[in-house]
Amino acid sequence: MSIPSDYYELLRDLSERTDKGEVNWKFERLIIELALDEERIAIWAGTDERTEEGFVSFALKDKHGETLDTWYLDAGDKDYDFMNRLYLAAKRRALGIPNRLTRIRESMAKRGIIGDDER
């Protein structure tokens, strides 16, 4: 399977804006979501328990969370790598990884010895 053609431009734009830190992704129970005015976008990924093959799933929902459209890509599908990169970038943003890394670097710059010795 590949990305449905009417989603390409939207996903390309989301990917570019996610990389720039311009998308407010949220992490909700293993699903990465983006809430817009009237719609929600959800992306999640994992491994198929029967085949152990990776997958990335996508859902378009209405503002109440009802699924309007959904599709998925398996590892090896044409657009899997692109969608997996988008999922991972969105997850990093949703978890605040770039900001956390900045705080860690700032903290390290202020200290002589790094890390707690209470472990």
Backbone bond lengths (Angstrom), bond angles and torsions (degrees), N, CA, C in turn:
res aa  C-N    CA-C-N  psi(-1)  N-CA   C-N-CA  omega(-1)  CA-C   N-CA-C  phi
1 M - - - 1.459 - - 1.525 108.26 -
2 S 1.304 115.90 157.49 1.465 121.66 173.84 1.530 107.99 -131.56
3 I 1.308 115.35 171.51 1.461 120.59 178.40 1.530 108.28 -61.04
4 P 1.337 118.29 131.19 1.468 119.29 174.75 1.535 110.03 -55.29
5 S 1.314 116.50 136.66 1.467 121.67 -171.31 1.524 113.89 -56.29
6 D 1.332 118.26 -33.36 1.455 118.90 -177.63 1.537 113.13 -76.17
7 Y 1.336 117.99 -1.36 1.466 121.99 177.59 1.531 113.18 -101.75
8 Y 1.323 118.32 -13.89 1.464 121.14 -173.40 1.525 113.81 -53.38
9 E 1.317 117.57 -54.11 1.461 120.17 -176.31 1.520 111.58 -63.12
10 L 1.327 117.04 -43.33 1.455 121.45 178.05 1.524 110.94 -58.08
11 L 1.328 117.28 -47.57 1.455 121.21 -177.51 1.523 112.22 -69.51
12 R 1.306 117.17 -36.54 1.468 119.86 175.54 1.526 110.18 -62.21
13 D 1.342 116.27 -45.45 1.469 120.32 178.26 1.526 111.48 -63.01
14 L 1.326 116.81 -43.46 1.468 120.21 177.98 1.524 111.53 -61.22
15 S 1.311 116.73 -41.09 1.455 121.11 179.40 1.530 111.04 -62.63
16 E 1.315 116.09 -48.69 1.472 120.46 -180.00 1.525 111.31 -61.75
17 R 1.315 117.48 -45.11 1.467 120.98 -178.33 1.523 111.79 -71.75
18 T 1.334 117.29 -31.75 1.461 120.59 174.84 1.523 109.63 -63.96
19 D 1.325 116.82 -45.08 1.466 121.10 179.22 1.532 111.40 -60.78
20 K 1.319 117.08 -30.68 1.468 121.38 179.04 1.526 112.31 -85.47
21 G 1.329 118.00 -3.74 1.459 121.45 -179.08 1.516 113.39 78.78
22 E 1.317 117.50 25.09 1.459 122.12 -175.21 1.530 113.97 -103.20
23 V 1.330 117.88 10.91 1.461 121.27 -178.91 1.522 108.23 -122.56
24 N 1.313 116.14 130.14 1.462 121.93 -177.35 1.530 110.33 -93.87
25 W 1.324 115.97 74.27 1.457 122.00 178.38 1.523 109.55 -72.93
26 K 1.320 116.10 147.68 1.471 122.89 176.59 1.525 108.80 -123.03
27 F 1.320 115.66 143.87 1.465 121.71 178.06 1.512 108.37 -99.39
28 E 1.333 116.72 116.60 1.465 122.42 -178.11 1.523 109.79 -130.35
29 R 1.298 117.93 105.12 1.467 122.61 175.80 1.524 113.74 45.34
30 L 1.305 116.48 60.47 1.466 125.20 177.46 1.522 114.06 72.19
31 I 1.318 117.21 2.28 1.466 121.84 178.79 1.525 108.35 -114.35
32 I 1.309 116.00 137.11 1.461 121.91 176.13 1.521 106.41 -97.51
33 E 1.345 116.52 124.42 1.470 119.79 -176.94 1.511 111.99 -125.10
34 L 1.308 113.82 150.93 1.454 123.50 174.17 1.517 106.94 -125.93
35 A 1.330 116.90 119.46 1.468 121.42 178.71 1.520 108.78 -95.92
36 L 1.314 116.10 128.28 1.463 123.05 176.43 1.522 107.85 -115.20
37 D 1.314 117.96 -170.54 1.464 120.88 -177.89 1.524 112.96 -60.20
38 E 1.306 116.63 -53.36 1.470 121.27 -175.13 1.525 113.59 -116.67
39 E 1.320 117.39 -9.80 1.456 121.09 -176.15 1.525 111.39 -132.63
40 R 1.319 113.74 166.14 1.460 122.25 171.78 1.520 107.24 -130.76
41 I 1.313 114.20 146.81 1.453 120.73 174.95 1.520 106.72 -117.02
42 A 1.317 116.73 133.71 1.466 121.48 179.00 1.525 109.14 -127.22
43 I 1.332 114.97 137.73 1.457 121.47 176.47 1.529 107.11 -132.80
44 W 1.314 116.72 135.06 1.453 120.50 174.46 1.520 108.57 -144.65
45 A 1.320 115.49 159.61 1.465 120.23 -176.71 1.522 109.25 -143.54
46 G 1.298 114.64 162.10 1.453 119.42 178.65 1.513 110.71 179.83
47 T 1.327 114.27 -158.49 1.451 122.01 -179.96 1.518 108.49 -126.86
48 D 1.309 116.13 129.71 1.460 121.14 177.78 1.525 108.77 -63.77
49 E 1.317 117.11 125.52 1.464 120.08 -175.85 1.525 113.30 -69.00
50 R 1.309 118.29 -22.47 1.470 120.56 178.63 1.523 112.06 -82.48
51 T 1.335 116.61 -43.30 1.464 120.73 -173.86 1.525 113.17 -104.95
52 E 1.330 117.43 -12.73 1.464 123.86 -175.02 1.525 111.74 61.32
53 E 1.324 115.79 20.98 1.463 121.50 178.19 1.522 109.39 -90.31
54 G 1.333 116.76 139.50 1.451 120.93 178.13 1.513 111.90 -70.31
55 F 1.337 115.94 152.79 1.459 121.30 176.04 1.526 108.93 -145.80
56 V 1.311 115.18 158.71 1.459 123.37 170.50 1.521 106.04 -131.02
57 S 1.340 116.14 130.47 1.466 121.10 179.86 1.517 110.01 -115.13
58 F 1.322 114.95 153.31 1.461 122.65 -178.46 1.523 108.28 -134.38
59 A 1.331 115.75 140.68 1.466 119.59 174.23 1.520 109.37 -138.37
60 L 1.302 115.33 138.99 1.460 123.13 169.86 1.516 105.93 -104.75
61 K 1.342 115.77 125.44 1.460 120.70 -176.91 1.523 109.95 -123.19
62 D 1.330 115.70 159.94 1.463 118.46 173.64 1.535 108.45 -81.70
63 K 1.327 116.31 179.02 1.464 119.76 -175.17 1.528 113.25 -65.82
64 H 1.322 117.48 -14.90 1.465 121.75 178.65 1.529 112.22 -94.70
65 G 1.326 116.32 -1.08 1.455 120.53 178.75 1.517 115.09 92.66
66 E 1.332 117.71 4.15 1.462 120.85 177.93 1.531 109.39 -76.70
67 T 1.318 117.09 131.19 1.455 121.88 -178.05 1.531 110.67 -70.97
68 L 1.332 115.18 127.28 1.465 122.13 177.89 1.530 111.28 -100.24
69 D 1.328 115.89 -36.77 1.458 121.04 -177.06 1.524 107.93 -154.59
70 T 1.304 116.14 144.18 1.456 119.95 178.67 1.522 109.84 -149.24
71 W 1.312 116.09 149.13 1.453 122.44 176.23 1.526 108.45 -158.50
72 Y 1.314 116.61 167.86 1.454 120.38 -178.94 1.526 110.10 -147.07
73 L 1.320 114.53 162.32 1.455 121.86 175.61 1.525 108.30 -127.85
74 D 1.309 116.76 138.26 1.455 121.98 174.48 1.522 109.29 -94.93
75 A 1.319 115.80 154.61 1.468 120.23 174.08 1.519 107.96 -53.18
76 G 1.296 116.45 135.20 1.462 120.63 -177.61 1.510 113.27 97.44
77 D 1.352 117.90 -20.17 1.460 120.13 175.55 1.528 109.10 -67.79
78 K 1.298 115.49 156.72 1.465 122.94 -174.27 1.528 113.41 -49.05
79 D 1.303 119.15 -48.32 1.461 122.31 -173.13 1.533 113.70 -104.58
80 Y 1.328 116.75 12.79 1.464 119.72 -176.73 1.536 112.08 -59.02
81 D 1.324 117.62 -47.20 1.462 120.11 -176.80 1.527 111.45 -60.77
82 F 1.329 117.28 -41.45 1.467 120.73 177.84 1.525 110.92 -61.18
83 M 1.334 116.66 -48.29 1.475 120.18 -178.49 1.517 111.77 -67.68
84 N 1.320 117.53 -36.08 1.456 119.89 178.26 1.531 110.27 -66.34
85 R 1.338 117.39 -39.57 1.477 120.52 175.96 1.525 110.14 -63.08
86 L 1.335 117.44 -42.08 1.467 120.26 178.11 1.529 110.30 -62.61
87 Y 1.317 117.33 -45.53 1.463 121.11 178.45 1.527 110.85 -58.17
88 L 1.326 117.09 -48.58 1.464 120.12 -178.32 1.527 111.87 -65.03
89 A 1.333 117.34 -39.58 1.468 120.45 177.96 1.527 110.56 -65.93
90 A 1.325 116.83 -42.45 1.470 120.62 178.83 1.527 110.37 -64.64
91 K 1.318 117.28 -40.12 1.467 120.87 179.08 1.524 110.71 -64.20
92 R 1.321 116.88 -43.53 1.475 120.61 177.65 1.524 110.56 -59.62
93 R 1.323 116.82 -42.29 1.474 120.21 179.10 1.518 110.62 -67.59
94 A 1.321 117.12 -43.22 1.463 121.02 -178.65 1.526 111.53 -63.03
95 L 1.310 117.06 -33.99 1.462 121.52 179.32 1.534 112.67 -87.65
96 G 1.318 116.53 -1.02 1.460 120.68 176.95 1.519 114.22 71.03
97 I 1.324 117.54 27.40 1.459 121.26 -176.21 1.531 112.77 -58.71
98 P 1.340 120.62 -47.08 1.470 118.67 179.40 1.535 112.91 -57.95
99 N 1.332 117.51 -41.57 1.465 120.35 179.10 1.522 111.57 -67.80
100 R 1.320 116.84 -38.97 1.468 120.80 178.38 1.523 110.69 -63.08
101 L 1.320 116.97 -42.78 1.454 120.27 179.05 1.523 111.50 -63.56
102 T 1.323 116.88 -38.96 1.457 120.58 176.58 1.517 110.54 -62.29
103 R 1.343 117.31 -45.14 1.470 120.60 178.73 1.524 111.73 -62.13
104 I 1.318 116.85 -40.01 1.463 120.22 179.07 1.531 109.99 -63.24
105 R 1.311 116.49 -46.43 1.481 119.86 179.02 1.514 110.97 -61.51
106 E 1.336 117.69 -41.56 1.462 120.65 178.56 1.524 110.86 -64.41
107 S 1.320 117.37 -40.78 1.461 122.02 178.27 1.524 110.73 -64.57
108 M 1.323 116.40 -42.12 1.463 120.45 179.65 1.520 111.38 -63.64
109 A 1.323 116.82 -35.27 1.459 120.59 -178.34 1.527 111.67 -68.32
110 K 1.332 118.67 -21.83 1.460 123.18 -176.67 1.527 113.20 -92.01
111 R 1.316 117.96 -9.96 1.466 120.81 -171.28 1.522 111.76 -116.33
112 G 1.335 113.95 151.50 1.457 119.96 172.62 1.514 110.00 -82.67
113 I 1.343 117.03 -53.08 1.462 122.19 177.96 1.509 107.56 -104.39
114 I 1.307 116.20 132.69 1.461 121.62 -175.14 1.516 109.85 -104.37
115 G 1.337 117.16 134.02 1.447 122.40 173.93 1.527 111.97 102.17
116 D 1.344 114.31 151.70 1.445 120.89 177.62 1.521 109.77 -77.54
117 D 1.318 116.57 143.00 1.467 119.77 177.39 1.528 111.63 -101.24
118 E 1.314 117.60 13.76 1.452 122.42 -176.55 1.521 113.25 -92.98
119 R 1.268 119.86 8.59 1.470 121.85 -178.41 1.472 111.79 -88.87
